[in-house]
Amino acid sequence: MKNQLKQFIMTALESLSTKNSEIIGTKFEEGTEGDPYLFIVKPESIYYQNSEENLDEILEIVLGTLKKNQINIKSAAIFNGYFAKENTIPEKQYYTLNKFAKYDVRRGSIPIQLRGLENPIGSYPFLELFPEITPEKLEILSHKSGSRKLGNGIYIFDYVYKGKLYNILNAFHPYQVKHFSKPQNRFIVLFGLTDLEPEFISSNIVGFFRPEDAKIESIRGRLYTNQTELGIEISTIYNGIHVSPSPLEAIKSYQLYFSGDSLTDINFYKSLFDKNIFGAEKVNIFDNPVVTYNGETQPIFEFCEGKRLTEIIKIVKDSNLNDYYTACK
């Protein structure tokens, strides 16, 4: 299977246009055994000018690590930056990041996750207020000083500018969207099933988000350690690969990249979650509603991050939709 998958990817990457919106996908196997995960090999790992030899070695690292750890790849898709831009893939893939990057207190209530912050503001509204700061500069500033994780898809960059403190939400995201939308970019999406624990997947297989601190045998660790030989540049900003924070988010993201017969497996997983599971006609679990579970109130994705599918089903079943949901939407 690994050789067949690698050959498909190599052929698709070679034929992928750099001038037109394009996505090439295929399904390798049927199956619904295991928890679903989506892995995305990002542009910095498969730079379009990289040699075939280096690309082969990079794919060996990614696919070999997945196979070694018994990640059963069912479907794969390859697409370019044109497709990403035309279909707003970065905004949809990083749904929560994007939503909070656009948060503006002047246009609505303060979401429950942001209560307690002195002056929260999304990165997009911040850039509108201060046009002299570019998305790239804001990303560099936040990377240099560091951001703290507030919750699922919410990172805070505390920045004092012109004598005032701003709690900037997802300061890196505007430049991330711009970077991903470059026409020459290429992406590899891998949909796989596994019975492994989420913590093992994130730390041992994918690796810590700061590649220099990732386990040496992880994908990020190997890409970072061998980047010079591989002709790529891997860093915290460009860390090579993304993995779904939970099976629930993998199910949500799957439909961005696959269609037709490839939807068979994911429809099984979607069926585990009734569309109106909270009893509210217009509320969909994949919109990440705010719920109350075990006395705590936060978005459903927050509760489900790092959990197995069976745990997620229980959390959803035992959760109650919070009245504050509409204000957070």
N, C-alpha and C positions, 0 to 999 in steps of 0.2 A: 504493500500500500504506500509506503513512504516514497519509493522510487517512482511510482505512478503519479503520486501527488507532486513530487518535485518536477517531474517532466511536464506536467500540466502547467505548473507555475512558470517554469522557464520559458515554455512556448508562449504562454499568454503575455508575459512581460515583454518578450521580444516583439510580439505583434501589436502590443498596445500603442495606440496613436498618441502623439504628444500635441496634436492639433485639434482633436475632436473629443467630445465627451464620450467616454466608453467604459463599459464594465463587462467583464467576461467571467461567467460563473459556471460551476458544475457541481453535481452531486455524485459522491462516490459510493455511498452505502445508505441503505435504509436502517432505521433503528431508533429506539427510544429508551435504551437502557443506560442509565446514569444521569448525572446532573449536566445540564447544558452550559457551555461557556463559549464566549466569542473572543478570539485572539486577533489582534490587528497588528501586522508588521508595518511600522510607520516609514515614511519616505526616507528618513535619515539612514535607515538600515539597508535600503535598496536603491541607492542613488542611481539615477538613470545613466550616468556616465561611467559607472563602475564596471570593471572587467567581468567577463563571464566566469572566469576562474574564481574571483572574489565572491561573486553572487552565489556560485555553487557552494562555496564554503559557508557563507552566511545562512543559506537555506539548510545546510547540513546541521548547523548549530540549532536553528529554530526547530526544524522538523525532527531532527535526531533527539533533541531534548524532550519534545512532546511524546514521541514514540517510546523512548526509554521509560518515561513515566506513565505509560499506558493511557495517554489522551487519545481517544478514538476519533479521528477527524472524519466527519461525515460530508461536509460541503466546503468548497473554497470559492472565493471570488477575488478577482483582480480588477482594480479600477484606477483611473488617473485623476489628476488635480482638476481637470475640466469637469469631470463627473462630480467630484466633491463640491466644487463651487456651484454648479448649476442645480444640484439637488440639496444644497445646504447641508451636506453630510456632517461637517464639524459641529454645526449648531445642533443637529438632531442626535448625533452620536453622544455628544457631551451635553445632553439636554439640561441637566441641573446646573452644570457650570454656566451654560449660556443664559439660563433664566436669571440666575443671581448676578451675573456680570451685567445684566441690563436693569437691575433693580434701582429704582429712583424713588426715594421717600416722598418726593414732591407729587408723585402720581399715584399714591395708594398707601395702604396700611403697612405697618412694619411686620413682616413675617415672624412667626414664633421663634424661628432659629436665630434671628438677629436681635432679639430683645436682650438688653444688657450691653450692647455695643454703644459707644458714645456717639459716633457719627458714621453709620454705615452708608456706603454708596457703591453702586456697581461700577465696574471699570469703564464701561461704555459712557455712562453719564459723567464720570470723572474726566474722561478724555474730552467730552463736549465742553465741560466747564473750563478746561485748560488745554486748548488746542496746540499750545506750544510743546506739549508732551505727546510724543508719538506712541503708538502701540508698542513698537520695539523698545523705546526708551523705558516705558513703564514696566515692560517685561524684565528688562535688564535690572532696573532698580529693585523690583520685587525679588528677583533671583539672588541678587547680591545681599539684600538684607534678610531675606527669608519670609515665608508666609506661614501662618499657623492654620492648621485644619480645624474648622469649626464643626464640620459634619460632612455627610455625604455630598460631594460636589460643591462644598463651600470652603474657600481658603481666604484668610484675611491678611492683607498687607497693611500694617499700621504705618501710615506715612504722614509726616508733618510737612505741609507745603504752604508757603506764604503765611506762616505763623499759626496754622490751623491743622488739627489732627483729622485725618480721614481714615476710616476703616474701609479700605478698598477691597471689594469682593472680586475674587478671581482675576487679579491684576494681569495675569499671564494670558488670559483667554483671548482678548482681541488680536494679539499677535499670533497666537496659536491658530486661530481661524484663518488669518492672512497667510501664514506659513503653509497650512494644509491645502490651501486653494491655489497654489502655484500650478500652472498647467503641466509642467514636466514631472510633477510628483507621481509616484506610484505607491499603491497600497495593496497589501495582501490580507484578506479576511479569511480566517479559518474557524469553522464551527465544529466543536468537538464535544464528546460526552465522556464523563469520568465519574468514578466513585471516590476520588480523592477528596481529602478535607480541603476546604477553601484556603486555610492558612498555609498549607503545604504548596498549593498552586501558586499563591501570590509570592511566597518567600523563596521556595526551593526551585520552582520551575520558571516563573517569570522573573522574579528578583525584585529587590527593594527599588522604589521609584528613583532614588539616587543611585545610579549604577556603580559609583565608586564604593558604595556601602553594600552592594548586592552580594549575595553568596556567589563564590567564584564559579560554581557549577551551573548557576542559573543562566537563563538566556541573556538577561541584561549584564550579568557579571562577565560572561564569555565575550559578548560583543564589546563591552568596555575594555576588557583586558587586551583584546586582540584588534582593537580598532585601527591601529596604524597598519598592520599587515593586511587588514581587510579593506583599507581605503575608505573608511567611514569616520564620522565624528560623533561620538556618543557622550552625552552629558545629562545633567538633570533636566535641562530644557528639552533636549532631544534624546530621550532614553530608549528609543528603539522599538518598543512593543507595548501594546495596551492589552489588558484583559478585563473582561466584565467584572465589576465589583461583586456581582451575585448572579445566580442563575436567572433571577427575575429580570435583571437588566439585560442579560443575554437574550432572553426571549423578546424583549422590547426592541432591541437593536437589530435582530436577525432580519426583519422585514425591510430594512434599509438596503440590504445587499442581495437578497435572494427573492425569487418569484417562481410562479408556475409549480412544477412538480417538487421543487426544492422546499416548498412550504409544508409538505406533508408532515414531516417530523415536528416542526415547530407548532403546527396546529394542535398536535397532541398535547404539547406542553401548555399552550394557551388555554386549552379546554380544562385544565386543572384549576383555572381561575375564572370563575363566572364573571362576565363583563360588568355586571352590576352587583358585584359581590357584597358591597356595603349597603345594598338596598336603596341606593340613590340612582335614579334613572340615568343621569348624565355623568356619573362618576365612573371612571375607568381606572383600574389599579395601575395601569401602565403610564398614567399621568402623574404618578407619585403623590397621591393625596396625603394630607396630614391626618394621622390616626392616633388613637389612644390605645396603648397595649401595656398590660401590667402596670397601670398607673402612670405611665410616661406618655408624653405627647410629642410626636415628631413625624416627619415624612416616612411613608412605608419603606422607601428604599433604604433609609437610615437603619431601620430595624433589621432589614434583610441582608445588609452588606456583611459578607463573610460568613453566611449561613448556608447549610445544605438545603436542597429543595424540599425535603420533608419538613424541616424546621420552618421554612418560609410558608408552606401551606398552612401549618398550624398557626403561625403569627397572623396571617391574613384572616384565617377563620375566627381567631379570638380577638381581632381588633375591632374597634368602633370608629366610624368616620367622625372626625372632629368638626365642630361647627365652624372652626376657623379656616377650614379648607378653602372656601371661596375667596377669602382675603389673601391667601398665600398663592393662589393660582397665577 
